[in-house]
Amino acid sequence: MQEYIERRVLQVADYILTTGATVRTAAKIFGMSKSTIHKDMAERLKYINRGTYLEVQKVLMKNKAERHIRGGLATHNKYKAMGK
């Protein structure tokens, strides 16, 4: 794996661990696609740093478990704003 990819993967992993960010948020911050971030965190990180990979997976699983709540709140806010 090329060095710049390893640096990128570790930077994104650090950001996710520090902020608890979702894949979508990390993609916006780093100017990459969601699929690139997902591949970096799900596949590449495992070979670069196994310990960090396991920690990032915990954050991503938590985000996945909570996504229905965020979606419901977004819909609620959308229709609340329309009603004003």
mmCIF file of the N, C-alpha and C atoms, coordinates in Angstrom:
data_MODEL
# 
_entry.id   MODEL 
# 
loop_
_atom_site.group_PDB 
_atom_site.id 
_atom_site.type_symbol 
_atom_site.label_atom_id 
_atom_site.label_alt_id 
_atom_site.label_comp_id 
_atom_site.label_asym_id 
_atom_site.label_entity_id 
_atom_site.label_seq_id 
_atom_site.pdbx_PDB_ins_code 
_atom_site.Cartn_x 
_atom_site.Cartn_y 
_atom_site.Cartn_z 
_atom_site.occupancy 
_atom_site.B_iso_or_equiv 
_atom_site.pdbx_formal_charge 
_atom_site.auth_seq_id 
_atom_site.auth_comp_id 
_atom_site.auth_asym_id 
_atom_site.auth_atom_id 
_atom_site.pdbx_PDB_model_num 
ATOM 1   N N  . MET A 1 1  ? 0.853   -1.183 0.000  1.00 0.00 ? 1  MET A N  1 
ATOM 2   C CA . MET A 1 1  ? 0.000   0.000  0.000  1.00 0.00 ? 1  MET A CA 1 
ATOM 3   C C  . MET A 1 1  ? 0.897   1.245  0.000  1.00 0.00 ? 1  MET A C  1 
ATOM 4   N N  . GLN A 1 2  ? 0.486   2.223  -0.755 1.00 0.00 ? 2  GLN A N  1 
ATOM 5   C CA . GLN A 1 2  ? 1.302   3.428  -0.861 1.00 0.00 ? 2  GLN A CA 1 
ATOM 6   C C  . GLN A 1 2  ? 1.224   4.254  0.420  1.00 0.00 ? 2  GLN A C  1 
ATOM 7   N N  . GLU A 1 3  ? 2.305   4.948  0.692  1.00 0.00 ? 3  GLU A N  1 
ATOM 8   C CA . GLU A 1 3  ? 2.443   5.694  1.942  1.00 0.00 ? 3  GLU A CA 1 
ATOM 9   C C  . GLU A 1 3  ? 1.362   6.760  2.120  1.00 0.00 ? 3  GLU A C  1 
ATOM 10  N N  . TYR A 1 4  ? 1.018   7.467  1.051  1.00 0.00 ? 4  TYR A N  1 
ATOM 11  C CA . TYR A 1 4  ? 0.018   8.529  1.195  1.00 0.00 ? 4  TYR A CA 1 
ATOM 12  C C  . TYR A 1 4  ? -1.359  7.944  1.543  1.00 0.00 ? 4  TYR A C  1 
ATOM 13  N N  . ILE A 1 5  ? -1.640  6.732  1.087  1.00 0.00 ? 5  ILE A N  1 
ATOM 14  C CA . ILE A 1 5  ? -2.914  6.086  1.440  1.00 0.00 ? 5  ILE A CA 1 
ATOM 15  C C  . ILE A 1 5  ? -2.910  5.730  2.918  1.00 0.00 ? 5  ILE A C  1 
ATOM 16  N N  . GLU A 1 6  ? -1.798  5.200  3.399  1.00 0.00 ? 6  GLU A N  1 
ATOM 17  C CA . GLU A 1 6  ? -1.695  4.864  4.824  1.00 0.00 ? 6  GLU A CA 1 
ATOM 18  C C  . GLU A 1 6  ? -1.874  6.107  5.690  1.00 0.00 ? 6  GLU A C  1 
ATOM 19  N N  . ARG A 1 7  ? -1.235  7.211  5.295  1.00 0.00 ? 7  ARG A N  1 
ATOM 20  C CA . ARG A 1 7  ? -1.383  8.466  6.054  1.00 0.00 ? 7  ARG A CA 1 
ATOM 21  C C  . ARG A 1 7  ? -2.836  8.915  6.072  1.00 0.00 ? 7  ARG A C  1 
ATOM 22  N N  . ARG A 1 8  ? -3.482  8.857  4.910  1.00 0.00 ? 8  ARG A N  1 
ATOM 23  C CA . ARG A 1 8  ? -4.881  9.268  4.797  1.00 0.00 ? 8  ARG A CA 1 
ATOM 24  C C  . ARG A 1 8  ? -5.776  8.406  5.686  1.00 0.00 ? 8  ARG A C  1 
ATOM 25  N N  . VAL A 1 9  ? -5.572  7.109  5.645  1.00 0.00 ? 9  VAL A N  1 
ATOM 26  C CA . VAL A 1 9  ? -6.387  6.185  6.441  1.00 0.00 ? 9  VAL A CA 1 
ATOM 27  C C  . VAL A 1 9  ? -6.223  6.492  7.923  1.00 0.00 ? 9  VAL A C  1 
ATOM 28  N N  . LEU A 1 10 ? -5.008  6.702  8.363  1.00 0.00 ? 10 LEU A N  1 
ATOM 29  C CA . LEU A 1 10 ? -4.761  6.983  9.778  1.00 0.00 ? 10 LEU A CA 1 
ATOM 30  C C  . LEU A 1 10 ? -5.327  8.345  10.190 1.00 0.00 ? 10 LEU A C  1 
ATOM 31  N N  . GLN A 1 11 ? -5.261  9.323  9.297  1.00 0.00 ? 11 GLN A N  1 
ATOM 32  C CA . GLN A 1 11 ? -5.837  10.643 9.590  1.00 0.00 ? 11 GLN A CA 1 
ATOM 33  C C  . GLN A 1 11 ? -7.349  10.540 9.781  1.00 0.00 ? 11 GLN A C  1 
ATOM 34  N N  . VAL A 1 12 ? -8.010  9.856  8.877  1.00 0.00 ? 12 VAL A N  1 
ATOM 35  C CA . VAL A 1 12 ? -9.462  9.711  8.957  1.00 0.00 ? 12 VAL A CA 1 
ATOM 36  C C  . VAL A 1 12 ? -9.840  8.911  10.207 1.00 0.00 ? 12 VAL A C  1 
ATOM 37  N N  . ALA A 1 13 ? -9.101  7.855  10.485 1.00 0.00 ? 13 ALA A N  1 
ATOM 38  C CA . ALA A 1 13 ? -9.370  7.041  11.666 1.00 0.00 ? 13 ALA A CA 1 
ATOM 39  C C  . ALA A 1 13 ? -9.242  7.877  12.938 1.00 0.00 ? 13 ALA A C  1 
ATOM 40  N N  . ASP A 1 14 ? -8.204  8.695  13.009 1.00 0.00 ? 14 ASP A N  1 
ATOM 41  C CA . ASP A 1 14 ? -8.004  9.559  14.166 1.00 0.00 ? 14 ASP A CA 1 
ATOM 42  C C  . ASP A 1 14 ? -9.163  10.546 14.303 1.00 0.00 ? 14 ASP A C  1 
ATOM 43  N N  . TYR A 1 15 ? -9.599  11.103 13.189 1.00 0.00 ? 15 TYR A N  1 
ATOM 44  C CA . TYR A 1 15 ? -10.721 12.046 13.208 1.00 0.00 ? 15 TYR A CA 1 
ATOM 45  C C  . TYR A 1 15 ? -11.997 11.367 13.724 1.00 0.00 ? 15 TYR A C  1 
ATOM 46  N N  . ILE A 1 16 ? -12.271 10.176 13.237 1.00 0.00 ? 16 ILE A N  1 
ATOM 47  C CA . ILE A 1 16 ? -13.470 9.455  13.664 1.00 0.00 ? 16 ILE A CA 1 
ATOM 48  C C  . ILE A 1 16 ? -13.394 9.121  15.145 1.00 0.00 ? 16 ILE A C  1 
ATOM 49  N N  . LEU A 1 17 ? -12.233 8.699  15.611 1.00 0.00 ? 17 LEU A N  1 
ATOM 50  C CA . LEU A 1 17 ? -12.082 8.370  17.029 1.00 0.00 ? 17 LEU A CA 1 
ATOM 51  C C  . LEU A 1 17 ? -12.200 9.611  17.912 1.00 0.00 ? 17 LEU A C  1 
ATOM 52  N N  . THR A 1 18 ? -11.662 10.722 17.454 1.00 0.00 ? 18 THR A N  1 
ATOM 53  C CA . THR A 1 18 ? -11.681 11.960 18.238 1.00 0.00 ? 18 THR A CA 1 
ATOM 54  C C  . THR A 1 18 ? -13.076 12.562 18.317 1.00 0.00 ? 18 THR A C  1 
ATOM 55  N N  . THR A 1 19 ? -13.787 12.551 17.185 1.00 0.00 ? 19 THR A N  1 
ATOM 56  C CA . THR A 1 19 ? -15.071 13.254 17.120 1.00 0.00 ? 19 THR A CA 1 
ATOM 57  C C  . THR A 1 19 ? -16.290 12.338 17.178 1.00 0.00 ? 19 THR A C  1 
ATOM 58  N N  . GLY A 1 20 ? -16.095 11.057 16.929 1.00 0.00 ? 20 GLY A N  1 
ATOM 59  C CA . GLY A 1 20 ? -17.232 10.148 16.847 1.00 0.00 ? 20 GLY A CA 1 
ATOM 60  C C  . GLY A 1 20 ? -18.019 10.355 15.567 1.00 0.00 ? 20 GLY A C  1 
ATOM 61  N N  . ALA A 1 21 ? -17.372 10.897 14.553 1.00 0.00 ? 21 ALA A N  1 
ATOM 62  C CA . ALA A 1 21 ? -18.027 11.261 13.300 1.00 0.00 ? 21 ALA A CA 1 
ATOM 63  C C  . ALA A 1 21 ? -18.549 10.039 12.549 1.00 0.00 ? 21 ALA A C  1 
ATOM 64  N N  . THR A 1 22 ? -19.566 10.277 11.737 1.00 0.00 ? 22 THR A N  1 
ATOM 65  C CA . THR A 1 22 ? -20.087 9.248  10.851 1.00 0.00 ? 22 THR A CA 1 
ATOM 66  C C  . THR A 1 22 ? -19.219 9.198  9.593  1.00 0.00 ? 22 THR A C  1 
ATOM 67  N N  . VAL A 1 23 ? -19.412 8.156  8.804  1.00 0.00 ? 23 VAL A N  1 
ATOM 68  C CA . VAL A 1 23 ? -18.692 8.029  7.532  1.00 0.00 ? 23 VAL A CA 1 
ATOM 69  C C  . VAL A 1 23 ? -19.032 9.221  6.643  1.00 0.00 ? 23 VAL A C  1 
ATOM 70  N N  . ARG A 1 24 ? -20.306 9.608  6.622  1.00 0.00 ? 24 ARG A N  1 
ATOM 71  C CA . ARG A 1 24 ? -20.740 10.727 5.781  1.00 0.00 ? 24 ARG A CA 1 
ATOM 72  C C  . ARG A 1 24 ? -20.060 12.025 6.202  1.00 0.00 ? 24 ARG A C  1 
ATOM 73  N N  . THR A 1 25 ? -19.994 12.281 7.493  1.00 0.00 ? 25 THR A N  1 
ATOM 74  C CA . THR A 1 25 ? -19.349 13.502 7.983  1.00 0.00 ? 25 THR A CA 1 
ATOM 75  C C  . THR A 1 25 ? -17.864 13.498 7.658  1.00 0.00 ? 25 THR A C  1 
ATOM 76  N N  . ALA A 1 26 ? -17.209 12.375 7.886  1.00 0.00 ? 26 ALA A N  1 
ATOM 77  C CA . ALA A 1 26 ? -15.777 12.274 7.589  1.00 0.00 ? 26 ALA A CA 1 
ATOM 78  C C  . ALA A 1 26 ? -15.525 12.492 6.097  1.00 0.00 ? 26 ALA A C  1 
ATOM 79  N N  . ALA A 1 27 ? -16.402 11.964 5.261  1.00 0.00 ? 27 ALA A N  1 
ATOM 80  C CA . ALA A 1 27 ? -16.250 12.140 3.818  1.00 0.00 ? 27 ALA A CA 1 
ATOM 81  C C  . ALA A 1 27 ? -16.331 13.616 3.439  1.00 0.00 ? 27 ALA A C  1 
ATOM 82  N N  . LYS A 1 28 ? -17.254 14.345 4.046  1.00 0.00 ? 28 LYS A N  1 
ATOM 83  C CA . LYS A 1 28 ? -17.378 15.781 3.768  1.00 0.00 ? 28 LYS A CA 1 
ATOM 84  C C  . LYS A 1 28 ? -16.140 16.534 4.232  1.00 0.00 ? 28 LYS A C  1 
ATOM 85  N N  . ILE A 1 29 ? -15.685 16.233 5.430  1.00 0.00 ? 29 ILE A N  1 
ATOM 86  C CA . ILE A 1 29 ? -14.531 16.931 6.000  1.00 0.00 ? 29 ILE A CA 1 
ATOM 87  C C  . ILE A 1 29 ? -13.274 16.702 5.160  1.00 0.00 ? 29 ILE A C  1 
ATOM 88  N N  . PHE A 1 30 ? -13.059 15.471 4.713  1.00 0.00 ? 30 PHE A N  1 
ATOM 89  C CA . PHE A 1 30 ? -11.833 15.142 3.990  1.00 0.00 ? 30 PHE A CA 1 
ATOM 90  C C  . PHE A 1 30 ? -11.981 15.243 2.474  1.00 0.00 ? 30 PHE A C  1 
ATOM 91  N N  . GLY A 1 31 ? -13.172 15.597 2.007  1.00 0.00 ? 31 GLY A N  1 
ATOM 92  C CA . GLY A 1 31 ? -13.382 15.783 0.576  1.00 0.00 ? 31 GLY A CA 1 
ATOM 93  C C  . GLY A 1 31 ? -13.271 14.505 -0.228 1.00 0.00 ? 31 GLY A C  1 
ATOM 94  N N  . MET A 1 32 ? -13.765 13.410 0.331  1.00 0.00 ? 32 MET A N  1 
ATOM 95  C CA . MET A 1 32 ? -13.724 12.108 -0.344 1.00 0.00 ? 32 MET A CA 1 
ATOM 96  C C  . MET A 1 32 ? -15.124 11.527 -0.390 1.00 0.00 ? 32 MET A C  1 
ATOM 97  N N  . SER A 1 33 ? -15.281 10.458 -1.133 1.00 0.00 ? 33 SER A N  1 
ATOM 98  C CA . SER A 1 33 ? -16.578 9.802  -1.194 1.00 0.00 ? 33 SER A CA 1 
ATOM 99  C C  . SER A 1 33 ? -16.788 8.942  0.047  1.00 0.00 ? 33 SER A C  1 
ATOM 100 N N  . LYS A 1 34 ? -18.063 8.680  0.337  1.00 0.00 ? 34 LYS A N  1 
ATOM 101 C CA . LYS A 1 34 ? -18.389 7.823  1.475  1.00 0.00 ? 34 LYS A CA 1 
ATOM 102 C C  . LYS A 1 34 ? -17.828 6.421  1.264  1.00 0.00 ? 34 LYS A C  1 
ATOM 103 N N  . SER A 1 35 ? -17.840 5.961  0.015  1.00 0.00 ? 35 SER A N  1 
ATOM 104 C CA . SER A 1 35 ? -17.349 4.609  -0.247 1.00 0.00 ? 35 SER A CA 1 
ATOM 105 C C  . SER A 1 35 ? -15.839 4.503  -0.012 1.00 0.00 ? 35 SER A C  1 
ATOM 106 N N  . THR A 1 36 ? -15.096 5.571  -0.301 1.00 0.00 ? 36 THR A N  1 
ATOM 107 C CA . THR A 1 36 ? -13.650 5.569  -0.034 1.00 0.00 ? 36 THR A CA 1 
ATOM 108 C C  . THR A 1 36 ? -13.393 5.517  1.465  1.00 0.00 ? 36 THR A C  1 
ATOM 109 N N  . ILE A 1 37 ? -14.111 6.349  2.217  1.00 0.00 ? 37 ILE A N  1 
ATOM 110 C CA . ILE A 1 37 ? -13.953 6.348  3.673  1.00 0.00 ? 37 ILE A CA 1 
ATOM 111 C C  . ILE A 1 37 ? -14.307 4.977  4.234  1.00 0.00 ? 37 ILE A C  1 
ATOM 112 N N  . HIS A 1 38 ? -15.409 4.422  3.758  1.00 0.00 ? 38 HIS A N  1 
ATOM 113 C CA . HIS A 1 38 ? -15.837 3.104  4.257  1.00 0.00 ? 38 HIS A CA 1 
ATOM 114 C C  . HIS A 1 38 ? -14.795 2.040  3.947  1.00 0.00 ? 38 HIS A C  1 
ATOM 115 N N  . LYS A 1 39 ? -14.287 2.025  2.732  1.00 0.00 ? 39 LYS A N  1 
ATOM 116 C CA . LYS A 1 39 ? -13.264 1.038  2.360  1.00 0.00 ? 39 LYS A CA 1 
ATOM 117 C C  . LYS A 1 39 ? -12.003 1.216  3.200  1.00 0.00 ? 39 LYS A C  1 
ATOM 118 N N  . ASP A 1 40 ? -11.603 2.483  3.399  1.00 0.00 ? 40 ASP A N  1 
ATOM 119 C CA . ASP A 1 40 ? -10.431 2.754  4.227  1.00 0.00 ? 40 ASP A CA 1 
ATOM 120 C C  . ASP A 1 40 ? -10.613 2.211  5.639  1.00 0.00 ? 40 ASP A C  1 
ATOM 121 N N  . MET A 1 41 ? -11.786 2.462  6.238  1.00 0.00 ? 41 MET A N  1 
ATOM 122 C CA . MET A 1 41 ? -12.013 2.077  7.626  1.00 0.00 ? 41 MET A CA 1 
ATOM 123 C C  . MET A 1 41 ? -12.319 0.589  7.781  1.00 0.00 ? 41 MET A C  1 
ATOM 124 N N  . ALA A 1 42 ? -12.972 0.002  6.796  1.00 0.00 ? 42 ALA A N  1 
ATOM 125 C CA . ALA A 1 42 ? -13.384 -1.406 6.912  1.00 0.00 ? 42 ALA A CA 1 
ATOM 126 C C  . ALA A 1 42 ? -12.322 -2.385 6.424  1.00 0.00 ? 42 ALA A C  1 
ATOM 127 N N  . GLU A 1 43 ? -11.501 -1.979 5.474  1.00 0.00 ? 43 GLU A N  1 
ATOM 128 C CA . GLU A 1 43 ? -10.542 -2.918 4.896  1.00 0.00 ? 43 GLU A CA 1 
ATOM 129 C C  . GLU A 1 43 ? -9.086  -2.513 5.115  1.00 0.00 ? 43 GLU A C  1 
ATOM 130 N N  . ARG A 1 44 ? -8.742  -1.312 4.713  1.00 0.00 ? 44 ARG A N  1 
ATOM 131 C CA . ARG A 1 44 ? -7.323  -0.913 4.745  1.00 0.00 ? 44 ARG A CA 1 
ATOM 132 C C  . ARG A 1 44 ? -6.784  -0.738 6.154  1.00 0.00 ? 44 ARG A C  1 
ATOM 133 N N  . LEU A 1 45 ? -7.578  -0.134 7.033  1.00 0.00 ? 45 LEU A N  1 
ATOM 134 C CA . LEU A 1 45 ? -7.111  0.137  8.395  1.00 0.00 ? 45 LEU A CA 1 
ATOM 135 C C  . LEU A 1 45 ? -6.748  -1.147 9.133  1.00 0.00 ? 45 LEU A C  1 
ATOM 136 N N  . LYS A 1 46 ? -7.463  -2.215 8.850  1.00 0.00 ? 46 LYS A N  1 
ATOM 137 C CA . LYS A 1 46 ? -7.224  -3.508 9.495  1.00 0.00 ? 46 LYS A CA 1 
ATOM 138 C C  . LYS A 1 46 ? -5.775  -3.957 9.320  1.00 0.00 ? 46 LYS A C  1 
ATOM 139 N N  . TYR A 1 47 ? -5.200  -3.687 8.146  1.00 0.00 ? 47 TYR A N  1 
ATOM 140 C CA . TYR A 1 47 ? -3.829  -4.106 7.855  1.00 0.00 ? 47 TYR A CA 1 
ATOM 141 C C  . TYR A 1 47 ? -2.789  -3.093 8.302  1.00 0.00 ? 47 TYR A C  1 
ATOM 142 N N  . ILE A 1 48 ? -3.209  -1.863 8.491  1.00 0.00 ? 48 ILE A N  1 
ATOM 143 C CA . ILE A 1 48 ? -2.266  -0.810 8.897  1.00 0.00 ? 48 ILE A CA 1 
ATOM 144 C C  . ILE A 1 48 ? -2.091  -0.801 10.412 1.00 0.00 ? 48 ILE A C  1 
ATOM 145 N N  . ASN A 1 49 ? -3.225  -0.820 11.141 1.00 0.00 ? 49 ASN A N  1 
ATOM 146 C CA . ASN A 1 49 ? -3.166  -0.765 12.601 1.00 0.00 ? 49 ASN A CA 1 
ATOM 147 C C  . ASN A 1 49 ? -4.396  -1.459 13.165 1.00 0.00 ? 49 ASN A C  1 
ATOM 148 N N  . ARG A 1 50 ? -4.238  -2.692 13.577 1.00 0.00 ? 50 ARG A N  1 
ATOM 149 C CA . ARG A 1 50 ? -5.359  -3.537 14.030 1.00 0.00 ? 50 ARG A CA 1 
ATOM 150 C C  . ARG A 1 50 ? -6.063  -2.945 15.252 1.00 0.00 ? 50 ARG A C  1 
ATOM 151 N N  . GLY A 1 51 ? -5.326  -2.394 16.196 1.00 0.00 ? 51 GLY A N  1 
ATOM 152 C CA . GLY A 1 51 ? -5.928  -1.816 17.401 1.00 0.00 ? 51 GLY A CA 1 
ATOM 153 C C  . GLY A 1 51 ? -6.816  -0.628 17.080 1.00 0.00 ? 51 GLY A C  1 
ATOM 154 N N  . THR A 1 52 ? -6.330  0.252  16.233 1.00 0.00 ? 52 THR A N  1 
ATOM 155 C CA . THR A 1 52 ? -7.117  1.411  15.813 1.00 0.00 ? 52 THR A CA 1 
ATOM 156 C C  . THR A 1 52 ? -8.340  0.950  15.033 1.00 0.00 ? 52 THR A C  1 
ATOM 157 N N  . TYR A 1 53 ? -8.162  -0.054 14.199 1.00 0.00 ? 53 TYR A N  1 
ATOM 158 C CA . TYR A 1 53 ? -9.278  -0.614 13.431 1.00 0.00 ? 53 TYR A CA 1 
ATOM 159 C C  . TYR A 1 53 ? -10.408 -1.055 14.356 1.00 0.00 ? 53 TYR A C  1 
ATOM 160 N N  . LEU A 1 54 ? -10.073 -1.761 15.410 1.00 0.00 ? 54 LEU A N  1 
ATOM 161 C CA . LEU A 1 54 ? -11.087 -2.255 16.344 1.00 0.00 ? 54 LEU A CA 1 
ATOM 162 C C  . LEU A 1 54 ? -11.807 -1.109 17.049 1.00 0.00 ? 54 LEU A C  1 
ATOM 163 N N  . GLU A 1 55 ? -11.075 -0.066 17.400 1.00 0.00 ? 55 GLU A N  1 
ATOM 164 C CA . GLU A 1 55 ? -11.689 1.100  18.045 1.00 0.00 ? 55 GLU A CA 1 
ATOM 165 C C  . GLU A 1 55 ? -12.614 1.851  17.079 1.00 0.00 ? 55 GLU A C  1 
ATOM 166 N N  . VAL A 1 56 ? -12.164 2.018  15.844 1.00 0.00 ? 56 VAL A N  1 
ATOM 167 C CA . VAL A 1 56 ? -12.984 2.711  14.842 1.00 0.00 ? 56 VAL A CA 1 
ATOM 168 C C  . VAL A 1 56 ? -14.252 1.907  14.567 1.00 0.00 ? 56 VAL A C  1 
ATOM 169 N N  . GLN A 1 57 ? -14.138 0.594  14.518 1.00 0.00 ? 57 GLN A N  1 
ATOM 170 C CA . GLN A 1 57 ? -15.323 -0.236 14.273 1.00 0.00 ? 57 GLN A CA 1 
ATOM 171 C C  . GLN A 1 57 ? -16.372 -0.059 15.366 1.00 0.00 ? 57 GLN A C  1 
ATOM 172 N N  . LYS A 1 58 ? -15.931 0.120  16.608 1.00 0.00 ? 58 LYS A N  1 
ATOM 173 C CA . LYS A 1 58 ? -16.873 0.373  17.708 1.00 0.00 ? 58 LYS A CA 1 
ATOM 174 C C  . LYS A 1 58 ? -17.652 1.662  17.463 1.00 0.00 ? 58 LYS A C  1 
ATOM 175 N N  . VAL A 1 59 ? -16.941 2.719  17.052 1.00 0.00 ? 59 VAL A N  1 
ATOM 176 C CA . VAL A 1 59 ? -17.591 4.010  16.784 1.00 0.00 ? 59 VAL A CA 1 
ATOM 177 C C  . VAL A 1 59 ? -18.560 3.874  15.618 1.00 0.00 ? 59 VAL A C  1 
ATOM 178 N N  . LEU A 1 60 ? -18.136 3.210  14.549 1.00 0.00 ? 60 LEU A N  1 
ATOM 179 C CA . LEU A 1 60 ? -18.990 3.064  13.376 1.00 0.00 ? 60 LEU A CA 1 
ATOM 180 C C  . LEU A 1 60 ? -20.220 2.208  13.676 1.00 0.00 ? 60 LEU A C  1 
ATOM 181 N N  . MET A 1 61 ? -20.068 1.185  14.484 1.00 0.00 ? 61 MET A N  1 
ATOM 182 C CA . MET A 1 61 ? -21.222 0.356  14.874 1.00 0.00 ? 61 MET A CA 1 
ATOM 183 C C  . MET A 1 61 ? -22.207 1.161  15.717 1.00 0.00 ? 61 MET A C  1 
ATOM 184 N N  . LYS A 1 62 ? -21.686 1.996  16.603 1.00 0.00 ? 62 LYS A N  1 
ATOM 185 C CA . LYS A 1 62 ? -22.538 2.867  17.413 1.00 0.00 ? 62 LYS A CA 1 
ATOM 186 C C  . LYS A 1 62 ? -23.306 3.820  16.512 1.00 0.00 ? 62 LYS A C  1 
ATOM 187 N N  . ASN A 1 63 ? -22.615 4.419  15.548 1.00 0.00 ? 63 ASN A N  1 
ATOM 188 C CA . ASN A 1 63 ? -23.270 5.334  14.605 1.00 0.00 ? 63 ASN A CA 1 
ATOM 189 C C  . ASN A 1 63 ? -24.342 4.612  13.799 1.00 0.00 ? 63 ASN A C  1 
ATOM 190 N N  . LYS A 1 64 ? -24.047 3.389  13.394 1.00 0.00 ? 64 LYS A N  1 
ATOM 191 C CA . LYS A 1 64 ? -25.017 2.616  12.611 1.00 0.00 ? 64 LYS A CA 1 
ATOM 192 C C  . LYS A 1 64 ? -26.251 2.304  13.450 1.00 0.00 ? 64 LYS A C  1 
ATOM 193 N N  . ALA A 1 65 ? -26.041 1.988  14.715 1.00 0.00 ? 65 ALA A N  1 
ATOM 194 C CA . ALA A 1 65 ? -27.163 1.671  15.598 1.00 0.00 ? 65 ALA A CA 1 
ATOM 195 C C  . ALA A 1 65 ? -28.037 2.900  15.861 1.00 0.00 ? 65 ALA A C  1 
ATOM 196 N N  . GLU A 1 66 ? -27.449 4.077  15.803 1.00 0.00 ? 66 GLU A N  1 
ATOM 197 C CA . GLU A 1 66 ? -28.190 5.309  16.104 1.00 0.00 ? 66 GLU A CA 1 
ATOM 198 C C  . GLU A 1 66 ? -28.737 6.009  14.865 1.00 0.00 ? 66 GLU A C  1 
ATOM 199 N N  . ARG A 1 67 ? -28.457 5.515  13.681 1.00 0.00 ? 67 ARG A N  1 
ATOM 200 C CA . ARG A 1 67 ? -28.816 6.265  12.475 1.00 0.00 ? 67 ARG A CA 1 
ATOM 201 C C  . ARG A 1 67 ? -30.314 6.436  12.295 1.00 0.00 ? 67 ARG A C  1 
ATOM 202 N N  . HIS A 1 68 ? -31.104 5.476  12.748 1.00 0.00 ? 68 HIS A N  1 
ATOM 203 C CA . HIS A 1 68 ? -32.552 5.631  12.613 1.00 0.00 ? 68 HIS A CA 1 
ATOM 204 C C  . HIS A 1 68 ? -33.067 6.785  13.471 1.00 0.00 ? 68 HIS A C  1 
ATOM 205 N N  . ILE A 1 69 ? -32.395 7.051  14.574 1.00 0.00 ? 69 ILE A N  1 
ATOM 206 C CA . ILE A 1 69 ? -32.780 8.172  15.441 1.00 0.00 ? 69 ILE A CA 1 
ATOM 207 C C  . ILE A 1 69 ? -32.447 9.492  14.747 1.00 0.00 ? 69 ILE A C  1 
ATOM 208 N N  . ARG A 1 70 ? -31.234 9.592  14.184 1.00 0.00 ? 70 ARG A N  1 
ATOM 209 C CA . ARG A 1 70 ? -30.849 10.809 13.472 1.00 0.00 ? 70 ARG A CA 1 
ATOM 210 C C  . ARG A 1 70 ? -31.765 11.060 12.288 1.00 0.00 ? 70 ARG A C  1 
ATOM 211 N N  . GLY A 1 71 ? -32.134 10.014 11.567 1.00 0.00 ? 71 GLY A N  1 
ATOM 212 C CA . GLY A 1 71 ? -33.033 10.155 10.428 1.00 0.00 ? 71 GLY A CA 1 
ATOM 213 C C  . GLY A 1 71 ? -34.401 10.647 10.851 1.00 0.00 ? 71 GLY A C  1 
ATOM 214 N N  . GLY A 1 72 ? -34.903 10.106 11.958 1.00 0.00 ? 72 GLY A N  1 
ATOM 215 C CA . GLY A 1 72 ? -36.201 10.542 12.474 1.00 0.00 ? 72 GLY A CA 1 
ATOM 216 C C  . GLY A 1 72 ? -36.183 11.996 12.905 1.00 0.00 ? 72 GLY A C  1 
ATOM 217 N N  . LEU A 1 73 ? -35.099 12.412 13.542 1.00 0.00 ? 73 LEU A N  1 
ATOM 218 C CA . LEU A 1 73 ? -34.978 13.807 13.964 1.00 0.00 ? 73 LEU A CA 1 
ATOM 219 C C  . LEU A 1 73 ? -34.890 14.742 12.763 1.00 0.00 ? 73 LEU A C  1 
ATOM 220 N N  . ALA A 1 74 ? -34.176 14.319 11.730 1.00 0.00 ? 74 ALA A N  1 
ATOM 221 C CA . ALA A 1 74 ? -34.060 15.147 10.526 1.00 0.00 ? 74 ALA A CA 1 
ATOM 222 C C  . ALA A 1 74 ? -35.427 15.317 9.865  1.00 0.00 ? 74 ALA A C  1 
ATOM 223 N N  . THR A 1 75 ? -36.195 14.242 9.801  1.00 0.00 ? 75 THR A N  1 
ATOM 224 C CA . THR A 1 75 ? -37.537 14.321 9.218  1.00 0.00 ? 75 THR A CA 1 
ATOM 225 C C  . THR A 1 75 ? -38.434 15.199 10.069 1.00 0.00 ? 75 THR A C  1 
ATOM 226 N N  . HIS A 1 76 ? -38.358 15.039 11.361 1.00 0.00 ? 76 HIS A N  1 
ATOM 227 C CA . HIS A 1 76 ? -39.149 15.859 12.284 1.00 0.00 ? 76 HIS A CA 1 
ATOM 228 C C  . HIS A 1 76 ? -38.843 17.342 12.082 1.00 0.00 ? 76 HIS A C  1 
ATOM 229 N N  . ASN A 1 77 ? -37.571 17.671 12.037 1.00 0.00 ? 77 ASN A N  1 
ATOM 230 C CA . ASN A 1 77 ? -37.163 19.071 11.868 1.00 0.00 ? 77 ASN A CA 1 
ATOM 231 C C  . ASN A 1 77 ? -37.584 19.615 10.500 1.00 0.00 ? 77 ASN A C  1 
ATOM 232 N N  . LYS A 1 78 ? -37.530 18.775 9.492  1.00 0.00 ? 78 LYS A N  1 
ATOM 233 C CA . LYS A 1 78 ? -37.920 19.196 8.139  1.00 0.00 ? 78 LYS A CA 1 
ATOM 234 C C  . LYS A 1 78 ? -39.379 19.609 8.123  1.00 0.00 ? 78 LYS A C  1 
ATOM 235 N N  . TYR A 1 79 ? -40.236 18.778 8.675  1.00 0.00 ? 79 TYR A N  1 
ATOM 236 C CA . TYR A 1 79 ? -41.674 19.077 8.634  1.00 0.00 ? 79 TYR A CA 1 
ATOM 237 C C  . TYR A 1 79 ? -42.058 20.132 9.641  1.00 0.00 ? 79 TYR A C  1 
ATOM 238 N N  . LYS A 1 80 ? -41.314 20.222 10.708 1.00 0.00 ? 80 LYS A N  1 
ATOM 239 C CA . LYS A 1 80 ? -41.552 21.290 11.678 1.00 0.00 ? 80 LYS A CA 1 
ATOM 240 C C  . LYS A 1 80 ? -41.266 22.655 11.036 1.00 0.00 ? 80 LYS A C  1 
ATOM 241 N N  . ALA A 1 81 ? -40.177 22.736 10.266 1.00 0.00 ? 81 ALA A N  1 
ATOM 242 C CA . ALA A 1 81 ? -39.809 23.981 9.586  1.00 0.00 ? 81 ALA A CA 1 
ATOM 243 C C  . ALA A 1 81 ? -40.826 24.324 8.501  1.00 0.00 ? 81 ALA A C  1 
ATOM 244 N N  . MET A 1 82 ? -41.399 23.334 7.855  1.00 0.00 ? 82 MET A N  1 
ATOM 245 C CA . MET A 1 82 ? -42.384 23.560 6.786  1.00 0.00 ? 82 MET A CA 1 
ATOM 246 C C  . MET A 1 82 ? -43.702 24.099 7.349  1.00 0.00 ? 82 MET A C  1 
ATOM 247 N N  . GLY A 1 83 ? -43.986 23.735 8.587  1.00 0.00 ? 83 GLY A N  1 
ATOM 248 C CA . GLY A 1 83 ? -45.249 24.127 9.208  1.00 0.00 ? 83 GLY A CA 1 
ATOM 249 C C  . GLY A 1 83 ? -45.269 25.550 9.718  1.00 0.00 ? 83 GLY A C  1 
ATOM 250 N N  . LYS A 1 84 ? -44.131 26.179 9.802  1.00 0.00 ? 84 LYS A N  1 
ATOM 251 C CA . LYS A 1 84 ? -44.059 27.546 10.351 1.00 0.00 ? 84 LYS A CA 1 
ATOM 252 C C  . LYS A 1 84 ? -44.563 28.566 9.386  1.00 0.00 ? 84 LYS A C  1 
# 
